Amino acid sequence: MMRLISDFPTNGRSFYLVRAVLDPPSSLCKMLFPAIDKWHGRPAVKKLSPDNNNPIQPMIPKTFIQDSVLMMELHPSYPIWQHSIFFDPTYLSFKRDLLQIEAQEHDPAITMCASAL
């Protein structure tokens, strides 16, 4: 049901988000989340992921930055967007590139086939 509401195909495991094509620079991730690397050594994290192999944690900064570009377009008056990080040249460059990619017409099937070749 959630797949249908979200406009994803109901068969298979195909999830396609155009913004996921472009990864933010690691410098931008570290600028926005400067202490995230320190969390790997904390006891609470080790208890949740004893082998320190948590695939979600590294995705948090990346996904937040990717989503922020579109959220900023939808809700430009939110106070969070006034933070200096969102005026940094690195972020502005990433935002410009991501919006250009989003503006292009994308066919997930073609993108998946191209990436398989």
LUMDOGU-274014 format. One record per residue: x, y, z of N, C-alpha, C in turn. Coordinates in steps of 0.1 Angstrom, whole numbers. Layout:
BEGIN
+-------+-------+-------+-------+-------+-------+-------+-------+-------+
!   n.X !   n.Y !   n.Z !  ca.X !  ca.Y !  ca.Z !   c.X !   c.Y !   c.Z !
+-------+-------+-------+-------+-------+-------+-------+-------+-------+
!     X !     Y !     Z !     X !     Y !     Z !     X !     Y !     Z !
...
+-------+-------+-------+-------+-------+-------+-------+-------+-------+
***
This chain:
BEGIN
+-------+-------+-------+-------+-------+-------+-------+-------+-------+
!   n.X !   n.Y !   n.Z !  ca.X !  ca.Y !  ca.Z !   c.X !   c.Y !   c.Z !
+-------+-------+-------+-------+-------+-------+-------+-------+-------+
!     8 !   -12 !     0 !     0 !     0 !     0 !     9 !    13 !     0 !
!    19 !    12 !     8 !    28 !    24 !     9 !    35 !    27 !    -4 !
!    39 !    16 !   -11 !    45 !    18 !   -24 !    36 !    25 !   -34 !
!    23 !    21 !   -34 !    13 !    27 !   -43 !    11 !    42 !   -40 !
!    10 !    45 !   -27 !     8 !    59 !   -23 !    20 !    67 !   -26 !
!    32 !    61 !   -26 !    45 !    69 !   -28 !    48 !    69 !   -43 !
!    40 !    64 !   -52 !    42 !    63 !   -66 !    54 !    54 !   -70 !
!    57 !    44 !   -62 !    67 !    34 !   -65 !    59 !    22 !   -71 !
!    66 !    14 !   -80 !    59 !     2 !   -85 !    56 !    -8 !   -74 !
!    44 !   -14 !   -76 !    40 !   -23 !   -65 !    46 !   -37 !   -67 !
!    52 !   -40 !   -78 !    58 !   -53 !   -79 !    74 !   -52 !   -79 !
!    80 !   -61 !   -73 !    95 !   -61 !   -72 !   100 !   -51 !   -61 !
!   113 !   -48 !   -62 !   119 !   -40 !   -52 !   125 !   -27 !   -58 !
!   118 !   -22 !   -68 !   123 !   -10 !   -75 !   119 !     3 !   -68 !
!   129 !    10 !   -63 !   128 !    23 !   -57 !   137 !    32 !   -65 !
!   132 !    43 !   -70 !   140 !    52 !   -78 !   138 !    66 !   -74 !
!   148 !    72 !   -68 !   147 !    86 !   -65 !   158 !    93 !   -72 !
!   154 !   103 !   -81 !   164 !   110 !   -89 !   175 !   116 !   -81 !
!   171 !   122 !   -69 !   181 !   129 !   -61 !   192 !   120 !   -56 !
!   190 !   107 !   -56 !   199 !    97 !   -51 !   211 !    95 !   -61 !
!   209 !   100 !   -73 !   219 !    98 !   -83 !   232 !   107 !   -80 !
!   230 !   118 !   -73 !   241 !   127 !   -70 !   244 !   126 !   -55 !
!   256 !   122 !   -52 !   261 !   121 !   -38 !   267 !   135 !   -34 !
!   263 !   140 !   -22 !   269 !   152 !   -17 !   284 !   150 !   -14 !
!   292 !   161 !   -16 !   306 !   159 !   -13 !   308 !   155 !     2 !
!   318 !   147 !     5 !   320 !   143 !    19 !   323 !   155 !    28 !
!   330 !   165 !    22 !   332 !   177 !    30 !   320 !   184 !    35 !
!   309 !   184 !    26 !   296 !   189 !    30 !   290 !   181 !    41 !
!   291 !   168 !    40 !   285 !   159 !    50 !   292 !   161 !    64 !
!   305 !   163 !    64 !   313 !   165 !    76 !   310 !   179 !    82 !
!   307 !   189 !    73 !   304 !   202 !    77 !   290 !   202 !    84 !
!   281 !   195 !    79 !   268 !   195 !    85 !   266 !   185 !    97 !
!   274 !   175 !    97 !   274 !   165 !   108 !   288 !   162 !   112 !
!   294 !   172 !   119 !   309 !   171 !   122 !   312 !   159 !   132 !
!   303 !   155 !   140 !   306 !   145 !   150 !   301 !   131 !   147 !
!   296 !   129 !   135 !   290 !   116 !   131 !   300 !   105 !   132 !
!   312 !   108 !   128 !   322 !    97 !   128 !   325 !    92 !   143 !
!   324 !   102 !   152 !   326 !    98 !   166 !   316 !    88 !   172 !
!   304 !    88 !   166 !   294 !    79 !   171 !   297 !    64 !   169 !
!   305 !    61 !   159 !   309 !    47 !   157 !   315 !    41 !   169 !
!   323 !    49 !   177 !   330 !    43 !   189 !   322 !    44 !   201 !
!   310 !    49 !   201 !   302 !    50 !   214 !   296 !    37 !   218 !
!   295 !    34 !   231 !   290 !    21 !   235 !   276 !    18 !   231 !
!   267 !    28 !   230 !   253 !    26 !   226 !   253 !    21 !   212 !
!   261 !    27 !   203 !   261 !    23 !   189 !   267 !     9 !   188 !
!   277 !     6 !   195 !   283 !    -8 !   195 !   273 !   -18 !   200 !
!   265 !   -14 !   209 !   255 !   -24 !   214 !   244 !   -26 !   204 !
!   240 !   -16 !   196 !   230 !   -18 !   186 !   236 !   -25 !   174 !
!   249 !   -22 !   171 !   256 !   -28 !   160 !   269 !   -33 !   164 !
!   270 !   -45 !   170 !   283 !   -50 !   176 !   294 !   -51 !   166 !
!   291 !   -54 !   153 !   302 !   -55 !   143 !   305 !   -42 !   137 !
!   299 !   -31 !   142 !   300 !   -17 !   137 !   297 !   -16 !   122 !
!   287 !   -24 !   118 !   284 !   -25 !   104 !   269 !   -20 !   102 !
!   267 !    -8 !   106 !   254 !    -2 !   105 !   252 !     5 !    91 !
!   245 !     0 !    82 !   244 !     6 !    68 !   236 !    19 !    68 !
!   228 !    21 !    78 !   220 !    33 !    78 !   227 !    45 !    83 !
!   236 !    44 !    93 !   242 !    56 !    98 !   250 !    64 !    88 !
!   258 !    58 !    79 !   265 !    66 !    69 !   255 !    73 !    59 !
!   243 !    68 !    58 !   234 !    73 !    48 !   226 !    86 !    54 !
!   227 !    88 !    67 !   219 !    99 !    73 !   223 !   112 !    68 !
!   236 !   116 !    68 !   240 !   129 !    63 !   237 !   130 !    48 !
!   240 !   120 !    40 !   238 !   120 !    26 !   224 !   122 !    22 !
!   215 !   115 !    29 !   201 !   116 !    26 !   195 !   129 !    30 !
!   199 !   134 !    42 !   195 !   147 !    47 !   198 !   158 !    37 !
!   211 !   158 !    32 !   215 !   168 !    23 !   208 !   167 !    10 !
!   206 !   155 !     5 !   199 !   154 !    -8 !   184 !   159 !    -6 !
!   178 !   155 !     5 !   164 !   158 !     7 !   163 !   173 !    10 !
!   173 !   179 !    16 !   172 !   193 !    20 !   170 !   202 !     8 !
!   176 !   198 !    -3 !   175 !   206 !   -16 !   160 !   208 !   -20 !
!   153 !   196 !   -20 !   139 !   196 !   -24 !   130 !   202 !   -13 !
!   133 !   199 !     0 !   125 !   205 !    11 !   126 !   220 !    11 !
!   138 !   225 !     7 !   140 !   240 !     7 !   131 !   246 !    -4 !
!   130 !   239 !   -15 !   121 !   244 !   -26 !   106 !   244 !   -21 !
!   102 !   233 !   -14 !    89 !   232 !   -10 !    85 !   241 !     2 !
!    95 !   243 !    11 !    92 !   251 !    23 !   103 !   261 !    25 !
!   104 !   271 !    17 !   116 !   281 !    18 !   116 !   289 !    30 !
!   105 !   290 !    37 !   105 !   299 !    49 !   109 !   292 !    62 !
!   112 !   279 !    62 !   115 !   272 !    74 !   128 !   278 !    80 !
!   129 !   280 !    92 !   141 !   287 !    99 !   154 !   279 !    97 !
!   153 !   266 !    95 !   165 !   258 !    94 !   173 !   262 !    81 !
!   167 !   267 !    71 !   173 !   271 !    59 !   181 !   284 !    60 !
!   180 !   290 !    71 !   188 !   303 !    74 !   202 !   300 !    79 !
!   204 !   287 !    82 !   218 !   284 !    88 !   228 !   286 !    77 !
!   240 !   290 !    82 !   251 !   294 !    72 !   255 !   283 !    63 !
!   254 !   271 !    68 !   258 !   259 !    59 !   250 !   259 !    46 !
!   238 !   264 !    46 !   230 !   263 !    34 !   233 !   275 !    24 !
!   242 !   284 !    29 !   247 !   295 !    20 !   262 !   292 !    16 !
!   267 !   281 !    21 !   281 !   278 !    18 !   282 !   275 !     3 !
!   293 !   279 !    -4 !   295 !   276 !   -18 !   294 !   261 !   -22 !
!   299 !   253 !   -13 !   298 !   238 !   -15 !   284 !   233 !   -16 !
!   276 !   238 !    -6 !   262 !   234 !    -6 !   255 !   240 !   -19 !
!   257 !   253 !   -21 !   250 !   259 !   -33 !   254 !   253 !   -46 !
!   266 !   248 !   -47 !   270 !   241 !   -59 !   263 !   228 !   -60 !
!   262 !   220 !   -49 !   255 !   208 !   -49 !   240 !   210 !   -52 !
!   235 !   220 !   -46 !   220 !   223 !   -48 !   218 !   226 !   -63 !
!   226 !   234 !   -69 !   224 !   238 !   -83 !   225 !   225 !   -92 !
!   235 !   216 !   -89 !   236 !   204 !   -97 !   224 !   195 !   -95 !
!   220 !   193 !   -83 !   209 !   184 !   -80 !   196 !   189 !   -86 !
!   194 !   202 !   -86 !   181 !   208 !   -92 !   182 !   206 !  -107 !
!   193 !   207 !  -113 !   194 !   205 !  -127 !   191 !   190 !  -131 !
!   196 !   181 !  -123 !   193 !   167 !  -125 !   178 !   164 !  -123 !
!   172 !   170 !  -112 !   158 !   168 !  -110 !   149 !   174 !  -121 !
!   154 !   185 !  -127 !   146 !   192 !  -138 !   145 !   184 !  -151 !
!   155 !   175 !  -152 !   155 !   166 !  -165 !   144 !   156 !  -163 !
!   139 !   151 !  -175 !   129 !   141 !  -174 !   137 !   127 !  -173 !
!   133 !   119 !  -163 !   139 !   107 !  -160 !   130 !    95 !  -162 !
!   135 !    85 !  -168 !   128 !    72 !  -169 !   136 !    62 !  -161 !
!   130 !    57 !  -150 !   138 !    48 !  -142 !   142 !    36 !  -149 !
!   134 !    31 !  -158 !   138 !    18 !  -165 !   151 !    21 !  -174 !
!   151 !    32 !  -180 !   163 !    35 !  -188 !   175 !    37 !  -180 !
!   174 !    44 !  -168 !   185 !    47 !  -159 !   190 !    33 !  -154 !
!   181 !    24 !  -150 !   185 !    11 !  -145 !   192 !     3 !  -155 !
!   187 !     3 !  -168 !   194 !    -4 !  -179 !   208 !     2 !  -181 !
!   209 !    15 !  -182 !   222 !    22 !  -184 !   232 !    18 !  -173 !
!   227 !    18 !  -161 !   237 !    15 !  -150 !   241 !     0 !  -150 !
!   233 !    -9 !  -156 !   236 !   -23 !  -156 !   246 !   -26 !  -167 !
!   247 !   -17 !  -177 !   257 !   -19 !  -188 !   270 !   -15 !  -184 !
+-------+-------+-------+-------+-------+-------+-------+-------+-------+
***
